[in-house]
Amino acid sequence: MLKRTLGQKIFAVFNTIGLILLSIIFLLPVWHVLIGSISDPLMVTAHSGLLVKPLGEVTLGGYGLVLQNSNIVRAYLNTIIVVTAATALGLLLTTLAAYVMSVRGLYWKKPINFIVTFTMIFNGGLIPTYMVVRNLKMLDTYWALIIPGCCVAYNIIIMRTSFSEIPEAMLEAATIDGAGHWRVLFQIVLPVSKAIIAVIVLFYAIQHWNAWFNASIYLKDRSLFPLQLVLREIVLNASENSIVADADANTVDIYRPLIKYCSIMVSVIPMMVIYPFVQKYFVTGVMIGSVKG
């Protein structure tokens, strides 16, 4: 191993300190919401500022009310359906597009790359997109949340770059043995690209899990609302109907601040649970799929 210079050591120290401070800054809001969700509701209402430790007796009453709320449970199921379908469809389309763009000797390769990159900068806009969704009769359906934006140009470029790193000799050997493009893709390219696939799945899952804007435009049927749209109503509007539809008014008044915190935690926990399992693929996949100069 090469001995580090004084400048490198100083950089490492400041880099470590900076990353620790950034980690604390990023974790503080989550910690505040977590502590608020298990604190005494009356004390939370009277308290102002950052919550460092639970106020009063620890309670899970807010989570109980949230899980009893039929609006939130239904929204949770809607989000799971949309995330699963949109991620699967997005991964399929991204994989096919990335493989085609990574093929050596592809006709019109540069124009195709330009067209895909062009969509990262320019798009049709909100009104034309809405008209397309309306004319395809996707309003008030799951498809309005799945189809628009199911394939992202940025993800295609990352996966294309990763596929381009696969040794050409391996692909040529398969072709000489009689393998077609479908067999090369599914039996050679994808098995050696597990890291970048995990990254793309994570990107799409987080994108659709956090999405609420499309739902607010394309959906009027409340039974189809995703979790983030219901959560937005709870946090911003704090309406009786969106907070605890099945509870009495006194309970709503007491637990109103806790329900906001608990609803946020309920929406965040799934991604926090899943992320550690794909973290080992994340850095590897991003480095493999990074755009090299």
Secondary structure, 3 states (H helix, E strand, C coil): CCCCCHHHHHHHHHHHHHHHHHHHHHHHHHHHHHHHHCCCHHHHHHCCCCCCCCCCCCCCHHHHHHHHCHHHHHHHHHHHHHHHHHHHHHHHHHHHHHHHHHCCCCCCHHHHHHHHHHHHHCCCCHHHHHHHHHHCCCCCCCHHHHCCCCCCHHHHHHHHHHHHCCCHHHHHHHHHCCCCHHHHHHHHHCCCCHHHHHHHHHHHHHHHHCCCHHHHHHCCCHHHCCHHHHHHHHHHHCCHHHHCCCCCHHHHHHHHHHHHHHHHHHHHHHHHHHHHHHHHHHHHHHHHHCCCC
